[in-house]
Every structure is written in structure tokens, then in C-alpha cells.
Amino acid sequence: MAIKTTPLTDTQIKSLKATNKDKKYFDGGGLFLLVKSTGVKLWRFKNKKTISNKETLLSFGKLSRNIT
């Protein structure tokens, strides 16, 4: 059974701070926000292809550092 994940809100995303390790915050459906130790926030999507059973990782870009 799949785990239900509540989507990240704008307020939650703005309040995320960098730690000494990279950390993933899941948004549901394979989409997650990666907060790197440098403070960069990256949207990523992890998908598993049904035919080849291989995982793919897509990156949609980073959030501006101006977001606090």
C-alpha cells in the first residue's frame, strides 16, 4: 500500500533551511524538493519505467536563492 503524502505548501518550502547533509522533502507522486547543504533547492522527479524497470531522475530546475 502506498504512503499518502501531503503536498508541500509555499510556506513550508520557504521555511526549509540547509543542513550539513542533502535532504529530500517529498511532495507526492515521485516529485520531491532536494535541499542541498549549500542551500540550493532543486525540484526533482523520480520515475520507474514499467517496461525496462529502470529508474529515471528528472530535474526541473532550482529555486532562486532570493526565497527566504
N, C-alpha and C positions, 0 to 999 in steps of 0.2 A: 504494500500500500504506500502510495506517495505521501510525503510530508507536505502539508499545506503551509505555504509561506505567504506572509502578508507583504505586499509591495512596499518598497521604501518611499517615504514621503520626502518632499523637498526640504523640510526642516531637519529630518534625520540626516540627510545627505550633507547638508551644510554644517552640521554639528560634528561630523566624523573628523577625527584627528589622526595624524600619523603616529605610529608606534615604532618600536625598534625592529619589527618584522612586518612583512606584507600581510594584509588581512583582507579576506573576502566577505562581502555583505551581499547576501542573496536576495534577489527581487522576485524570483519565481520563474518557472518555465525554462531554466537554464541560463537566465540573464543574471549577472552579478556585477557589483561595483568593487573593483580592486583598489584598495588604498595602499600605496607603496610607502615604504619607510621614508622616502623623500618628501612625501606629502602630495604626490600626484595621484589623482583619482581617475581610473580608467574603467569604461564600460566594456564588459566582455560577455560573450555568449558561447556556451559550451553545448555542443550538439553531438549526438551519436547517430551515425548513418545506419539505417536498418539493414541495408543490403550487405555492405562491407564490414559492418560492426566496428568501424573506426571512429574515433572521436575527433572532432574539429573544434578549433577555438578561434572565434572571430572577435576582432577588436573594433569598436565603433568610434573610438577617439577618446580624448581626455577632457576632463572638465577644466575650466580656467582656474588658475591659482587665485583669482580675484574673489572666488566664492569663499566666504568665511562662515 
